[in-house]
Amino acid sequence: MLAKKKLAWLVLAVFAGLAGIAAGLVQWQGVALAQTPSASTPVGPVIRVKTIRPRTGSDLEVGVEQPADVAPYYRVELQSQVAGTLKFLEKDIGDKVAAGERLAEIEPVEGAGDGKAKGVVTAPFDGVIARRSADPGTFVANPAIVSGVSPLLVVERTDIVTISMRVPEAYVAQVGKDTEAELRLDAMPGKVLRFKPTRLAPSLDPADRTLVLEVDLYNGTAEEHRQFLERAKLSRNADLKGRTLPEFPKGLEGGAAARLLPGMYGKMRLRLRRFQNAPVIPSSAIVRRGGLAYLFLVESGVARLRPIAVELDDGLLSRVFWLDKEGGRDVRRELAREEDLVLTNQGELEDGSRVLSTRVE
């Protein structure tokens, strides 16, 4: 009987020990599970960042700015059609010429040409002498026979100038003949000329994927422009490219002329879109990873990396949307005005990084 009681106590002790071990394992597993971070748990050190909120206002706009060159409306290099001695050439650099005016005369050498070539050089349009490379008495070679012959004269038309820029492919869809443009030239600090495009190329240049945009501007005073328009009306714009009248630029003082010289260099800015109620953000807030665009959204001290769709970005301001998934489709959502977006130190952040943020205006 005593042996049976001892056996029973032994069995009870074994069961109690096993139960204690099981409880300990459960407690250990619970601690381990509690210490394992979930996917949404903030990790890493606290990183200081500056944040901004989307801005709205009637003065917010997105545009594109590119280098711009000033060129003469027309430019021609005048050569002799025969070989011979230059007998007459009195015009010099800066002198004005009229269409049809005799500029140079060459006395052909005996046997030169076929009898049809002319030894007289005339002005093809009203303009100014931009270059002269010979004097009377000089022997002039026939450029049709001798290569590399310098032109006798270079004539340019500068009462109108053509300003050109190249529009990057990303902005082409936003540009048209009604697009407002501004020109700032290095030679004219503080002066801003405003106008609209005259012509756009019908296709992109395959070399750099840009679209050529040109503007024809009248290069005189407002009164001279008025007189020009009267003359052009009589001739039905016959001497103009595409019979299109040049624009008189805005931004000049009363009675002043543009005074644009071919060869001047500056920047042209196209004002692509003005936003009145749509939120925009600084372009520097955008994070690009793997060819995709993101923003870091701060929520309760944690930076969340969220995908976005970029509608316009001029390097200063951007118009973007949140890119959400609904039913397997990408859905664009407007940025909320109260959302805090990381503006600095994005390179130190990952999705879920803890941040200490300071908002800037």
C-alpha positions, 0 to 999 in steps of 0.5 A, spaced: 500 500 500 505 504 501 509 503 495 502 504 491 502 511 494 509 513 493 508 511 485 502 515 485 506 521 488 512 520 483 507 520 477 504 527 480 511 530 480 512 528 473 506 531 471 507 537 475 514 538 472 512 537 465 506 542 466 512 547 468 516 546 462 510 547 458 508 554 461 515 556 461 516 555 453 509 558 452 512 564 456 518 564 452 515 564 446 510 569 448 516 574 449 520 572 443 513 574 439 512 580 442 519 582 441 519 581 433 517 587 430 511 587 425 512 590 418 509 597 420 513 598 426 518 604 426 525 602 426 532 605 426 534 611 429 530 618 429 532 622 423 531 630 423 528 632 417 524 638 414 517 638 411 512 642 407 505 642 406 502 642 398 501 650 396 495 653 393 494 660 390 493 664 384 500 665 383 503 658 382 505 656 375 509 651 372 514 652 366 520 650 363 526 654 361 532 653 356 537 656 353 535 661 347 539 664 341 538 670 337 539 670 330 537 675 324 531 674 320 534 672 314 542 671 313 545 670 306 553 669 304 554 673 297 559 670 292 561 671 285 558 667 279 564 668 275 572 668 276 575 675 275 577 682 278 573 685 283 571 692 280 566 695 285 564 694 292 563 700 296 559 698 302 562 696 308 560 693 315 554 696 318 551 699 312 544 698 310 542 695 303 536 695 299 533 689 296 536 689 288 541 694 290 548 693 286 553 691 291 559 688 287 561 688 280 566 683 278 570 683 271 570 676 268 577 673 266 577 672 259 574 665 257 571 665 264 564 662 265 559 660 260 557 667 258 551 666 262 554 667 269 553 674 271 559 679 274 554 683 278 552 681 286 545 685 288 542 685 295 536 679 296 533 683 301 533 690 305 538 689 310 545 690 313 552 688 311 555 684 317 561 681 314 566 684 308 572 680 306 574 683 299 576 690 296 576 692 289 582 690 285 582 683 288 581 677 284 575 673 286 575 665 284 569 662 282 566 658 288 563 653 283 570 651 281 574 652 287 572 650 294 572 654 300 572 661 297 570 666 302 563 670 301 564 677 298 559 679 303 554 677 308 548 680 309 543 680 314 536 682 316 535 685 323 529 689 323 526 682 325 530 677 329 528 670 330 529 667 337 530 659 338 530 654 344 529 647 344 523 644 348 525 637 352 520 632 350 517 631 357 514 638 356 512 638 348 505 636 349 504 642 354 506 647 348 503 651 343 502 657 339 498 660 345 504 659 350 506 665 354 514 666 353 519 670 357 526 672 354 532 674 359 538 676 355 545 676 359 547 683 355 540 686 358 540 684 365 533 686 369 530 686 362 524 681 361 521 681 354 514 677 353 511 674 347 508 668 344 511 663 339 511 664 332 512 657 330 513 650 332 517 644 329 512 638 326 517 633 330 522 632 335 530 632 333 532 625 333 539 627 336 536 630 342 529 628 343 527 636 343 522 640 339 525 647 336 521 653 338 522 659 334 519 667 335 520 672 330 520 679 334 520 686 331 527 689 333 525 697 333 520 701 336 513 701 337 512 707 332 517 703 327 513 697 328 506 701 326 510 703 320 512 696 318 505 693 319 503 698 314 508 697 309 507 689 310 499 690 308 501 693 302 505 687 300 501 682 303 507 680 307 510 677 301 517 678 304 516 674 311 516 667 312 510 664 311 507 671 311 507 671 318 507 678 321 513 679 327 510 680 334 512 686 338 515 684 344 512 686 351 516 689 357 519 695 353 519 702 356 515 707 352 518 709 345 524 704 347 526 699 342 528 691 343 535 692 340 536 685 339 543 683 336 544 677 332 548 672 337 546 674 343 545 669 348 540 668 354 534 664 357 527 663 355 522 661 359 515 658 357 509 658 362 506 652 361 500 652 366 498 656 372 495 653 378 489 657 382 486 651 386 491 645 385 496 643 390 503 644 388 510 642 391 517 643 391 521 639 386 526 637 391 521 633 395 520 628 390 524 622 391 526 617 385 528 610 386 528 605 380 526 610 375 519 611 379 517 617 383 515 617 390 514 622 396 515 621 404 509 622 408 510 623 415 505 620 419 505 620 427 513 621 427 514 615 421 516 617 414 512 612 409 514 612 402 508 613 397 508 612 390 506 618 386 504 620 379 508 626 376 504 631 371 508 637 371 515 638 373 519 644 371 525 643 376 522 648 381 515 646 382 511 640 381 504 638 380 503 631 383 498 626 385 498 620 390 498 613 386 494 608 389 491 601 388 484 600 387 481 593 384 488 592 381 488 599 378 492 605 379 488 611 381 490 618 382 488 622 388 490 629 390 495 631 395 491 634 401 493 640 404 494 638 411 499 632 409 506 633 411 512 631 406 519 630 407 523 636 404 530 634 406 535 628 408 530 623 404 537 619 402 537 617 409 530 615 410 527 608 408 519 606 408 518 606 416 524 610 418 522 614 425 523 622 424 523 628 428 520 633 423 520 641 423 515 644 418 517 650 413 513 654 409 
